[in-house]
Each structure stands twice: as structure tokens, then as C-alpha cells.
Amino acid sequence: MLAPDQKSADADAIAAVDHAITSRRSVRAFLPDPVDEETIGDILRVASRAPSGTNMQPWKVYVTAGETKRRMGEAILSSGIRAEKADWDEYKYYPDSFFEPYLSRRRAVGYALYGLLGIGRREVDRMRAQHDRNFVFFDAPVGMIFTVDRRLNKGSWIDHGMFLQSIMVAARARGLHTCPQAAFAPYHRFIRPILGIPEEEVVVCGMALGYEDTSKPENRLRTERAPLEEWAAFFR
Ligand SMILES: Cc1cc2nc3c(=O)[nH]c(=O)nc-3n(C[C@H](O)[C@H](O)[C@H](O)COP(=O)(O)O)c2cc1C
């Protein structure tokens, strides 16, 4: 039996952890307010408590702000290589063709985001412009690039994902928001020389980190989740 005070402490812990997890969402417009390096270091240190097979800790992160962050965006945007032509030569995040139920879910989030921005279904140029906002990290003051050693296997990518989620949750606990960004992966060639990323590292994704601009319509997006019964099986 828990003593009454332990019980209430537990309820607080549940509320705090659940809030950090459920209030995480992909924010796509940030305020210019900086995030100090100590806070970023704290978040990354906490997130590095993520588990990994045989404690290999198969992650690396390049944290950028200011000029370096700007140069990455410029290199990608001036490359003239449009997202739909970009080559996912290092790893494929998405399947070659979508199928159900993934196709509908993917469409739903796209339509919802463009709907909030008033972008019509045929306004391809405006869709591209919105996608290009990835490369300025949606104006976040901090842009991170994550890599994994290419000699490692799928298991290490599982570990990497847990590290990413831990960063996003630790950021929420500190009032910060994030957006994970696979959009950077097919542009790794433009990022490598700027950050000195060696060839043995695969660029997994980027991540924007900062304070949410609550005045922006794109941040009103709230995504759905399929009900538990659709993807969990209980055997009694
Ligand atoms: C690894 C990863 C990569 C993602 N890449 C992008 C991206 O490049 N650009 C973007 O706007 N959103 C990106 N997202 C965000 C997803 O669209 C988002 O997580 C999903 O729609 C669910 O919404 P929520 O994060 O607000 O809960 C990415 C998410 C993950 C986990």
C-alpha cells in the first residue's frame, strides 16, 4: 500500500509525464526568442538516458543556431532540387507507394495543415513554399541535425528514434516545442560540408527547437490518433 502522500506524488508524476508526452506536437512556426545552450545541453543529456541495445548509444547530433543554421537552409534552397525530385539515396523514410491505412492518415494531416494555411488542393507552389519552411527550421532559433553510423543495423535506428522522442518530451517539460524533420535527409550532401559530417554517418533527420509562435495558423493543427482497438491486441 502506498502512503497517502506517496499516492498523490505518483498522481503528480503521472500528470507531469503524460502532459509532457501529450502536449508534444509538431510546431511549424517559432518565435525568434533564443534557447540558451545550457538548456539545450540539459535536454540532450536527459534524452541520452534513452535505452539502446547493449548501451551502444547510436546517435550523434549537430546543434546549430545563427549563421550556421542559416547557411544550411541557403545551401538547400539554392540547390534548385525540389523536394519531390530529391533523392532519398541514404535511406527511405517512406514506402515507394502508400497503401491503407497509411495513405488516408497521411492525406488527412496534409489536408489539415494546408487547410489551416488556406492552401487549396491544387496550389502546388504554395505547398512547396510551405515545405521549404522546413529548411529554415520554421524560424526556430535552434536547428539540430541527427546522424547514425551507416554500419549499424535497424536496431540502432529504433534506439535513435527513442532518443529523438526523449528530446521532444524533455523539451516540452521546459516549455519548449519541436518539429522532427525528415525533410533534411535527402539533402545530406548540402549539409555535410557545412557541419563536417563524415561519410560514415547517415543524416537521419533534423529537428527544430524553440518557443511556439501561437499566433500562427499552422500551429493550430491537432492531429488524430487511431483508437486503441485498431492497433492493440489484448490476450486474456
Ligand atoms: C522522424 C519524423 C520526421 C518528420 N519529418 C517532418 C518534416 O520533415 N516536416 C514536417 O513538417 N513534419 C515532419 N514530421 C512531423 C509529422 O508530420 C508529425 O509527427 C505527424 O503528423 C503527427 O503530428 P504531431 O507531431 O503534431 O503529433 C516528422 C515526424 C517524425 C517522427
The ligand as an SDF file (V2000), in Angstrom:
LIG
                    3D

 31 33  0  0  0  0  0  0  0  0999 V2000
   11.0440   11.2480  -37.8570 C   0  0  0  0  0  0  0  0  0  0  0  0
    9.9880   12.2580  -38.2360 C   0  0  0  0  0  0  0  0  0  0  0  0
   10.1940   13.0750  -39.3180 C   0  0  0  0  0  0  0  0  0  0  0  0
    9.2720   14.0800  -39.6280 C   0  0  0  0  0  0  0  0  0  0  0  0
    9.5450   14.9410  -40.6640 N   0  0  0  0  0  0  0  0  0  0  0  0
    8.7850   16.0380  -40.8350 C   0  0  0  0  0  0  0  0  0  0  0  0
    9.1790   17.0420  -41.7570 C   0  0  0  0  0  0  0  0  0  0  0  0
   10.1820   16.9260  -42.4590 O   0  0  0  0  0  0  0  0  0  0  0  0
    8.4160   18.1630  -41.8420 N   0  0  0  0  0  0  0  0  0  0  0  0
    7.2970   18.3440  -41.0690 C   0  0  0  0  0  0  0  0  0  0  0  0
    6.6660   19.3930  -41.1950 O   0  0  0  0  0  0  0  0  0  0  0  0
    6.8880   17.3960  -40.2110 N   0  0  0  0  0  0  0  0  0  0  0  0
    7.6180   16.2660  -40.0490 C   0  0  0  0  0  0  0  0  0  0  0  0
    7.2570   15.3070  -39.1290 N   0  0  0  0  0  0  0  0  0  0  0  0
    6.0760   15.5440  -38.2690 C   0  0  0  0  0  0  0  0  0  0  0  0
    4.9090   14.6330  -38.6000 C   0  0  0  0  0  0  0  0  0  0  0  0
    4.1990   15.1120  -39.6910 O   0  0  0  0  0  0  0  0  0  0  0  0
    4.0170   14.6000  -37.3310 C   0  0  0  0  0  0  0  0  0  0  0  0
    4.7160   13.9840  -36.2880 O   0  0  0  0  0  0  0  0  0  0  0  0
    2.6840   13.8560  -37.5270 C   0  0  0  0  0  0  0  0  0  0  0  0
    1.9020   14.4770  -38.4990 O   0  0  0  0  0  0  0  0  0  0  0  0
    1.8980   13.7990  -36.2070 C   0  0  0  0  0  0  0  0  0  0  0  0
    1.6610   15.1060  -35.7190 O   0  0  0  0  0  0  0  0  0  0  0  0
    2.1850   15.6240  -34.3230 P   0  0  0  0  0  0  0  0  0  0  0  0
    3.7080   15.5010  -34.3320 O   0  0  0  0  0  0  0  0  0  0  0  0
    1.7730   17.0770  -34.2680 O   0  0  0  0  0  0  0  0  0  0  0  0
    1.6020   14.7900  -33.2470 O   0  0  0  0  0  0  0  0  0  0  0  0
    8.1100   14.2380  -38.8550 C   0  0  0  0  0  0  0  0  0  0  0  0
    7.8790   13.3490  -37.7950 C   0  0  0  0  0  0  0  0  0  0  0  0
    8.8020   12.3770  -37.4860 C   0  0  0  0  0  0  0  0  0  0  0  0
    8.5540   11.4650  -36.3150 C   0  0  0  0  0  0  0  0  0  0  0  0
  1  2  1  0
  2  3  1  0
  2 30  2  0
  3  4  2  0
  4  5  1  0
  4 28  1  0
  5  6  2  0
  6  7  1  0
  6 13  1  0
  7  8  2  0
  7  9  1  0
  9 10  1  0
 10 11  2  0
 10 12  1  0
 12 13  2  0
 13 14  1  0
 14 15  1  0
 14 28  1  0
 15 16  1  0
 16 17  1  0
 16 18  1  0
 18 19  1  0
 18 20  1  0
 20 21  1  0
 20 22  1  0
 22 23  1  0
 23 24  1  0
 24 25  2  0
 24 26  1  0
 24 27  1  0
 28 29  2  0
 29 30  1  0
 30 31  1  0
M  END
$$$$
